[in-house]
Amino acid sequence: MTMPELAGAPTDATDVQAYSDAIGRFLRKLDFTYKKRRWSPPSGAANG
């Protein structure tokens, strides 16, 4: 789910507007972060 989708959820349900930057600040304050994982090739067992 993207931040704009997350911000649109309260508007769809209750007509209360939320801003994605405010939600992002709130989530960071709660120590929720998004970190990209480094890409790695599939293991040899997956090739079968």
N, CA, C, O and CB atoms as a CASP TS submission, in Angstrom:
PFRMAT TS
TARGET T0000
AUTHOR 0000-0000-0000
METHOD Language model
MODEL 1
PARENT N/A
ATOM      1  N   MET     1       0.849  -1.166   0.000  1.00  0.00           N
ATOM      2  CA  MET     1       0.000   0.000   0.000  1.00  0.00           C
ATOM      3  C   MET     1       0.898   1.233   0.000  1.00  0.00           C
ATOM      4  O   MET     1       1.860   1.318   0.763  1.00  0.00           O
ATOM      5  CB  MET     1      -0.968  -0.004   1.220  1.00  0.00           C
ATOM      6  N   THR     2       0.573   2.164  -0.850  1.00  0.00           N
ATOM      7  CA  THR     2       1.357   3.392  -0.915  1.00  0.00           C
ATOM      8  C   THR     2       0.815   4.419   0.070  1.00  0.00           C
ATOM      9  O   THR     2      -0.299   4.279   0.576  1.00  0.00           O
ATOM     10  CB  THR     2       1.352   3.965  -2.342  1.00  0.00           C
ATOM     11  N   MET     3       1.604   5.445   0.338  1.00  0.00           N
ATOM     12  CA  MET     3       1.167   6.486   1.266  1.00  0.00           C
ATOM     13  C   MET     3      -0.097   7.207   0.773  1.00  0.00           C
ATOM     14  O   MET     3      -0.989   7.457   1.584  1.00  0.00           O
ATOM     15  CB  MET     3       2.291   7.496   1.478  1.00  0.00           C
ATOM     16  N   PRO     4      -0.212   7.551  -0.512  1.00  0.00           N
ATOM     17  CA  PRO     4      -1.465   8.178  -0.963  1.00  0.00           C
ATOM     18  C   PRO     4      -2.683   7.261  -0.797  1.00  0.00           C
ATOM     19  O   PRO     4      -3.778   7.730  -0.485  1.00  0.00           O
ATOM     20  CB  PRO     4      -1.337   8.589  -2.422  1.00  0.00           C
ATOM     21  N   GLU     5      -2.490   5.961  -1.005  1.00  0.00           N
ATOM     22  CA  GLU     5      -3.599   5.027  -0.778  1.00  0.00           C
ATOM     23  C   GLU     5      -3.972   4.982   0.696  1.00  0.00           C
ATOM     24  O   GLU     5      -5.150   4.951   1.051  1.00  0.00           O
ATOM     25  CB  GLU     5      -3.231   3.619  -1.272  1.00  0.00           C
ATOM     26  N   LEU     6      -2.948   4.978   1.552  1.00  0.00           N
ATOM     27  CA  LEU     6      -3.180   4.961   2.990  1.00  0.00           C
ATOM     28  C   LEU     6      -3.878   6.234   3.442  1.00  0.00           C
ATOM     29  O   LEU     6      -4.754   6.188   4.305  1.00  0.00           O
ATOM     30  CB  LEU     6      -1.863   4.786   3.743  1.00  0.00           C
ATOM     31  N   ALA     7      -3.499   7.367   2.868  1.00  0.00           N
ATOM     32  CA  ALA     7      -4.137   8.634   3.223  1.00  0.00           C
ATOM     33  C   ALA     7      -5.568   8.709   2.700  1.00  0.00           C
ATOM     34  O   ALA     7      -6.400   9.395   3.294  1.00  0.00           O
ATOM     35  CB  ALA     7      -3.324   9.804   2.680  1.00  0.00           C
ATOM     36  N   GLY     8      -5.869   8.026   1.613  1.00  0.00           N
ATOM     37  CA  GLY     8      -7.210   8.048   1.049  1.00  0.00           C
ATOM     38  C   GLY     8      -8.204   7.160   1.771  1.00  0.00           C
ATOM     39  O   GLY     8      -9.412   7.348   1.620  1.00  0.00           O
ATOM     40  N   ALA     9      -7.734   6.199   2.550  1.00  0.00           N
ATOM     41  CA  ALA     9      -8.626   5.270   3.244  1.00  0.00           C
ATOM     42  C   ALA     9      -9.586   5.972   4.205  1.00  0.00           C
ATOM     43  O   ALA     9     -10.781   5.680   4.161  1.00  0.00           O
ATOM     44  CB  ALA     9      -7.810   4.251   4.004  1.00  0.00           C
ATOM     45  N   PRO    10      -9.126   6.890   5.078  1.00  0.00           N
ATOM     46  CA  PRO    10     -10.087   7.564   5.964  1.00  0.00           C
ATOM     47  C   PRO    10     -11.096   8.430   5.195  1.00  0.00           C
ATOM     48  O   PRO    10     -12.249   8.561   5.606  1.00  0.00           O
ATOM     49  CB  PRO    10      -9.338   8.431   6.970  1.00  0.00           C
ATOM     50  N   THR    11     -10.654   9.011   4.089  1.00  0.00           N
ATOM     51  CA  THR    11     -11.559   9.843   3.291  1.00  0.00           C
ATOM     52  C   THR    11     -12.676   8.992   2.714  1.00  0.00           C
ATOM     53  O   THR    11     -13.837   9.402   2.722  1.00  0.00           O
ATOM     54  CB  THR    11     -10.794  10.560   2.161  1.00  0.00           C
ATOM     55  N   ASP    12     -12.337   7.811   2.213  1.00  0.00           N
ATOM     56  CA  ASP    12     -13.342   6.926   1.638  1.00  0.00           C
ATOM     57  C   ASP    12     -14.325   6.429   2.694  1.00  0.00           C
ATOM     58  O   ASP    12     -15.516   6.283   2.416  1.00  0.00           O
ATOM     59  CB  ASP    12     -12.669   5.744   0.958  1.00  0.00           C
ATOM     60  N   ALA    13     -13.833   6.170   3.896  1.00  0.00           N
ATOM     61  CA  ALA    13     -14.675   5.586   4.941  1.00  0.00           C
ATOM     62  C   ALA    13     -15.485   6.630   5.715  1.00  0.00           C
ATOM     63  O   ALA    13     -16.642   6.380   6.054  1.00  0.00           O
ATOM     64  CB  ALA    13     -13.817   4.802   5.904  1.00  0.00           C
ATOM     65  N   THR    14     -14.890   7.807   6.001  1.00  0.00           N
ATOM     66  CA  THR    14     -15.550   8.744   6.924  1.00  0.00           C
ATOM     67  C   THR    14     -15.588  10.184   6.447  1.00  0.00           C
ATOM     68  O   THR    14     -16.037  11.056   7.190  1.00  0.00           O
ATOM     69  CB  THR    14     -14.869   8.702   8.238  1.00  0.00           C
ATOM     70  N   ASP    15     -15.135  10.463   5.233  1.00  0.00           N
ATOM     71  CA  ASP    15     -15.052  11.828   4.714  1.00  0.00           C
ATOM     72  C   ASP    15     -14.113  12.724   5.524  1.00  0.00           C
ATOM     73  O   ASP    15     -14.267  13.945   5.523  1.00  0.00           O
ATOM     74  CB  ASP    15     -16.427  12.441   4.686  1.00  0.00           C
ATOM     75  N   VAL    16     -13.140  12.121   6.214  1.00  0.00           N
ATOM     76  CA  VAL    16     -12.106  12.860   6.931  1.00  0.00           C
ATOM     77  C   VAL    16     -10.852  12.815   6.076  1.00  0.00           C
ATOM     78  O   VAL    16     -10.405  11.733   5.693  1.00  0.00           O
ATOM     79  CB  VAL    16     -11.846  12.265   8.368  1.00  0.00           C
ATOM     80  N   GLN    17     -10.277  13.971   5.769  1.00  0.00           N
ATOM     81  CA  GLN    17      -9.110  14.028   4.907  1.00  0.00           C
ATOM     82  C   GLN    17      -7.841  13.865   5.731  1.00  0.00           C
ATOM     83  O   GLN    17      -7.644  14.545   6.738  1.00  0.00           O
ATOM     84  CB  GLN    17      -9.080  15.346   4.123  1.00  0.00           C
ATOM     85  N   ALA    18      -6.984  12.953   5.285  1.00  0.00           N
ATOM     86  CA  ALA    18      -5.681  12.750   5.911  1.00  0.00           C
ATOM     87  C   ALA    18      -4.611  13.015   4.866  1.00  0.00           C
ATOM     88  O   ALA    18      -4.808  12.724   3.686  1.00  0.00           O
ATOM     89  CB  ALA    18      -5.546  11.308   6.505  1.00  0.00           C
ATOM     90  N   TYR    19      -3.499  13.558   5.285  1.00  0.00           N
ATOM     91  CA  TYR    19      -2.411  13.866   4.370  1.00  0.00           C
ATOM     92  C   TYR    19      -1.307  12.839   4.538  1.00  0.00           C
ATOM     93  O   TYR    19      -0.977  12.441   5.655  1.00  0.00           O
ATOM     94  CB  TYR    19      -1.872  15.291   4.610  1.00  0.00           C
ATOM     95  N   SER    20      -0.732  12.407   3.406  1.00  0.00           N
ATOM     96  CA  SER    20       0.272  11.353   3.446  1.00  0.00           C
ATOM     97  C   SER    20       1.512  11.764   4.225  1.00  0.00           C
ATOM     98  O   SER    20       2.124  10.917   4.876  1.00  0.00           O
ATOM     99  CB  SER    20       0.660  10.959   2.044  1.00  0.00           C
ATOM    100  N   ASP    21       1.903  13.032   4.182  1.00  0.00           N
ATOM    101  CA  ASP    21       3.087  13.458   4.943  1.00  0.00           C
ATOM    102  C   ASP    21       2.828  13.405   6.451  1.00  0.00           C
ATOM    103  O   ASP    21       3.736  13.084   7.217  1.00  0.00           O
ATOM    104  CB  ASP    21       3.502  14.884   4.533  1.00  0.00           C
ATOM    105  N   ALA    22       1.618  13.710   6.881  1.00  0.00           N
ATOM    106  CA  ALA    22       1.278  13.626   8.303  1.00  0.00           C
ATOM    107  C   ALA    22       1.260  12.171   8.768  1.00  0.00           C
ATOM    108  O   ALA    22       1.705  11.864   9.873  1.00  0.00           O
ATOM    109  CB  ALA    22      -0.088  14.289   8.571  1.00  0.00           C
ATOM    110  N   ILE    23       0.748  11.287   7.930  1.00  0.00           N
ATOM    111  CA  ILE    23       0.738   9.865   8.269  1.00  0.00           C
ATOM    112  C   ILE    23       2.170   9.340   8.324  1.00  0.00           C
ATOM    113  O   ILE    23       2.505   8.543   9.200  1.00  0.00           O
ATOM    114  CB  ILE    23      -0.101   9.057   7.240  1.00  0.00           C
ATOM    115  N   GLY    24       3.010   9.778   7.400  1.00  0.00           N
ATOM    116  CA  GLY    24       4.410   9.363   7.399  1.00  0.00           C
ATOM    117  C   GLY    24       5.135   9.801   8.657  1.00  0.00           C
ATOM    118  O   GLY    24       5.889   9.023   9.241  1.00  0.00           O
ATOM    119  N   ARG    25       4.916  11.037   9.083  1.00  0.00           N
ATOM    120  CA  ARG    25       5.540  11.520  10.324  1.00  0.00           C
ATOM    121  C   ARG    25       5.064  10.710  11.524  1.00  0.00           C
ATOM    122  O   ARG    25       5.852  10.367  12.406  1.00  0.00           O
ATOM    123  CB  ARG    25       5.227  13.013  10.541  1.00  0.00           C
ATOM    124  N   PHE    26       3.767  10.408  11.549  1.00  0.00           N
ATOM    125  CA  PHE    26       3.202   9.623  12.638  1.00  0.00           C
ATOM    126  C   PHE    26       3.821   8.224  12.681  1.00  0.00           C
ATOM    127  O   PHE    26       4.185   7.739  13.752  1.00  0.00           O
ATOM    128  CB  PHE    26       1.677   9.527  12.489  1.00  0.00           C
ATOM    129  N   LEU    27       3.938   7.579  11.525  1.00  0.00           N
ATOM    130  CA  LEU    27       4.513   6.239  11.478  1.00  0.00           C
ATOM    131  C   LEU    27       5.991   6.247  11.857  1.00  0.00           C
ATOM    132  O   LEU    27       6.455   5.335  12.541  1.00  0.00           O
ATOM    133  CB  LEU    27       4.337   5.640  10.089  1.00  0.00           C
ATOM    134  N   ARG    28       6.737   7.264  11.422  1.00  0.00           N
ATOM    135  CA  ARG    28       8.147   7.363  11.812  1.00  0.00           C
ATOM    136  C   ARG    28       8.289   7.578  13.314  1.00  0.00           C
ATOM    137  O   ARG    28       9.222   7.064  13.930  1.00  0.00           O
ATOM    138  CB  ARG    28       8.834   8.503  11.054  1.00  0.00           C
ATOM    139  N   LYS    29       7.369   8.334  13.903  1.00  0.00           N
ATOM    140  CA  LYS    29       7.398   8.554  15.346  1.00  0.00           C
ATOM    141  C   LYS    29       7.180   7.239  16.103  1.00  0.00           C
ATOM    142  O   LYS    29       7.686   7.057  17.211  1.00  0.00           O
ATOM    143  CB  LYS    29       6.330   9.586  15.751  1.00  0.00           C
ATOM    144  N   LEU    30       6.415   6.322  15.486  1.00  0.00           N
ATOM    145  CA  LEU    30       6.187   5.007  16.081  1.00  0.00           C
ATOM    146  C   LEU    30       7.270   3.997  15.681  1.00  0.00           C
ATOM    147  O   LEU    30       7.140   2.804  15.957  1.00  0.00           O
ATOM    148  CB  LEU    30       4.814   4.483  15.672  1.00  0.00           C
ATOM    149  N   ASP    31       8.325   4.472  15.036  1.00  0.00           N
ATOM    150  CA  ASP    31       9.457   3.658  14.589  1.00  0.00           C
ATOM    151  C   ASP    31       9.108   2.672  13.480  1.00  0.00           C
ATOM    152  O   ASP    31       9.747   1.627  13.360  1.00  0.00           O
ATOM    153  CB  ASP    31      10.020   2.905  15.751  1.00  0.00           C
ATOM    154  N   PHE    32       8.108   2.990  12.673  1.00  0.00           N
ATOM    155  CA  PHE    32       7.835   2.209  11.476  1.00  0.00           C
ATOM    156  C   PHE    32       8.621   2.832  10.339  1.00  0.00           C
ATOM    157  O   PHE    32       8.453   4.012  10.029  1.00  0.00           O
ATOM    158  CB  PHE    32       6.302   2.159  11.152  1.00  0.00           C
ATOM    159  N   THR    33       9.482   2.035   9.715  1.00  0.00           N
ATOM    160  CA  THR    33      10.273   2.531   8.597  1.00  0.00           C
ATOM    161  C   THR    33      10.182   1.537   7.459  1.00  0.00           C
ATOM    162  O   THR    33       9.792   0.386   7.652  1.00  0.00           O
ATOM    163  CB  THR    33      11.749   2.767   9.009  1.00  0.00           C
ATOM    164  N   TYR    34      10.542   1.988   6.281  1.00  0.00           N
ATOM    165  CA  TYR    34      10.586   1.139   5.105  1.00  0.00           C
ATOM    166  C   TYR    34      12.012   1.145   4.602  1.00  0.00           C
ATOM    167  O   TYR    34      12.573   2.196   4.294  1.00  0.00           O
ATOM    168  CB  TYR    34       9.587   1.619   4.004  1.00  0.00           C
ATOM    169  N   LYS    35      12.587  -0.029   4.522  1.00  0.00           N
ATOM    170  CA  LYS    35      13.945  -0.129   4.022  1.00  0.00           C
ATOM    171  C   LYS    35      13.951  -1.125   2.871  1.00  0.00           C
ATOM    172  O   LYS    35      13.470  -2.250   3.001  1.00  0.00           O
ATOM    173  CB  LYS    35      14.935  -0.557   5.147  1.00  0.00           C
ATOM    174  N   LYS    36      14.502  -0.694   1.747  1.00  0.00           N
ATOM    175  CA  LYS    36      14.582  -1.580   0.596  1.00  0.00           C
ATOM    176  C   LYS    36      15.563  -2.699   0.889  1.00  0.00           C
ATOM    177  O   LYS    36      16.614  -2.490   1.496  1.00  0.00           O
ATOM    178  CB  LYS    36      14.998  -0.806  -0.672  1.00  0.00           C
ATOM    179  N   ARG    37      15.196  -3.887   0.444  1.00  0.00           N
ATOM    180  CA  ARG    37      16.105  -5.015   0.587  1.00  0.00           C
ATOM    181  C   ARG    37      17.017  -5.083  -0.621  1.00  0.00           C
ATOM    182  O   ARG    37      16.617  -4.758  -1.739  1.00  0.00           O
ATOM    183  CB  ARG    37      15.328  -6.334   0.758  1.00  0.00           C
ATOM    184  N   ARG    38      18.217  -5.500  -0.389  1.00  0.00           N
ATOM    185  CA  ARG    38      19.176  -5.667  -1.465  1.00  0.00           C
ATOM    186  C   ARG    38      18.774  -6.880  -2.293  1.00  0.00           C
ATOM    187  O   ARG    38      18.430  -7.926  -1.743  1.00  0.00           O
ATOM    188  CB  ARG    38      20.618  -5.819  -0.913  1.00  0.00           C
ATOM    189  N   TRP    39      18.818  -6.740  -3.617  1.00  0.00           N
ATOM    190  CA  TRP    39      18.438  -7.825  -4.505  1.00  0.00           C
ATOM    191  C   TRP    39      19.472  -8.929  -4.430  1.00  0.00           C
ATOM    192  O   TRP    39      20.673  -8.661  -4.392  1.00  0.00           O
ATOM    193  CB  TRP    39      18.282  -7.327  -5.948  1.00  0.00           C
ATOM    194  N   SER    40      19.009 -10.171  -4.408  1.00  0.00           N
ATOM    195  CA  SER    40      19.919 -11.308  -4.452  1.00  0.00           C
ATOM    196  C   SER    40      19.375 -12.332  -5.430  1.00  0.00           C
ATOM    197  O   SER    40      18.160 -12.492  -5.544  1.00  0.00           O
ATOM    198  CB  SER    40      20.108 -11.934  -3.044  1.00  0.00           C
ATOM    199  N   PRO    41      20.261 -13.030  -6.141  1.00  0.00           N
ATOM    200  CA  PRO    41      19.797 -14.022  -7.105  1.00  0.00           C
ATOM    201  C   PRO    41      19.128 -15.203  -6.396  1.00  0.00           C
ATOM    202  O   PRO    41      19.414 -15.468  -5.229  1.00  0.00           O
ATOM    203  CB  PRO    41      20.968 -14.514  -7.969  1.00  0.00           C
ATOM    204  N   PRO    42      18.251 -15.902  -7.090  1.00  0.00           N
ATOM    205  CA  PRO    42      17.607 -17.063  -6.454  1.00  0.00           C
ATOM    206  C   PRO    42      18.635 -18.137  -6.114  1.00  0.00           C
ATOM    207  O   PRO    42      19.680 -18.247  -6.755  1.00  0.00           O
ATOM    208  CB  PRO    42      16.518 -17.651  -7.376  1.00  0.00           C
ATOM    209  N   SER    43      18.317 -18.913  -5.105  1.00  0.00           N
ATOM    210  CA  SER    43      19.235 -19.973  -4.710  1.00  0.00           C
ATOM    211  C   SER    43      19.224 -21.105  -5.729  1.00  0.00           C
ATOM    212  O   SER    43      18.296 -21.213  -6.531  1.00  0.00           O
ATOM    213  CB  SER    43      18.872 -20.505  -3.322  1.00  0.00           C
ATOM    214  N   GLY    44      20.240 -21.940  -5.700  1.00  0.00           N
ATOM    215  CA  GLY    44      20.340 -23.052  -6.640  1.00  0.00           C
ATOM    216  C   GLY    44      19.239 -24.086  -6.434  1.00  0.00           C
ATOM    217  O   GLY    44      18.861 -24.775  -7.381  1.00  0.00           O
ATOM    218  N   ALA    45      18.721 -24.206  -5.217  1.00  0.00           N
ATOM    219  CA  ALA    45      17.649 -25.160  -4.949  1.00  0.00           C
ATOM    220  C   ALA    45      16.354 -24.769  -5.646  1.00  0.00           C
ATOM    221  O   ALA    45      15.532 -25.636  -5.944  1.00  0.00           O
ATOM    222  CB  ALA    45      17.413 -25.275  -3.456  1.00  0.00           C
ATOM    223  N   ALA    46      16.158 -23.494  -5.909  1.00  0.00           N
ATOM    224  CA  ALA    46      14.933 -23.037  -6.547  1.00  0.00           C
ATOM    225  C   ALA    46      14.879 -23.419  -8.021  1.00  0.00           C
ATOM    226  O   ALA    46      13.794 -23.492  -8.599  1.00  0.00           O
ATOM    227  CB  ALA    46      14.802 -21.538  -6.400  1.00  0.00           C
ATOM    228  N   ASN    47      16.027 -23.662  -8.634  1.00  0.00           N
ATOM    229  CA  ASN    47      16.061 -24.008 -10.051  1.00  0.00           C
ATOM    230  C   ASN    47      15.660 -25.451 -10.308  1.00  0.00           C
ATOM    231  O   ASN    47      15.312 -25.798 -11.436  1.00  0.00           O
ATOM    232  CB  ASN    47      17.438 -23.761 -10.608  1.00  0.00           C
ATOM    233  N   GLY    48      15.700 -26.309  -9.278  1.00  0.00           N
ATOM    234  CA  GLY    48      15.248 -27.678  -9.323  1.00  0.00           C
ATOM    235  C   GLY    48      15.978 -28.504 -10.251  1.00  0.00           C
ATOM    236  O   GLY    48      15.686 -29.693 -10.381  1.00  0.00           O
TER
END
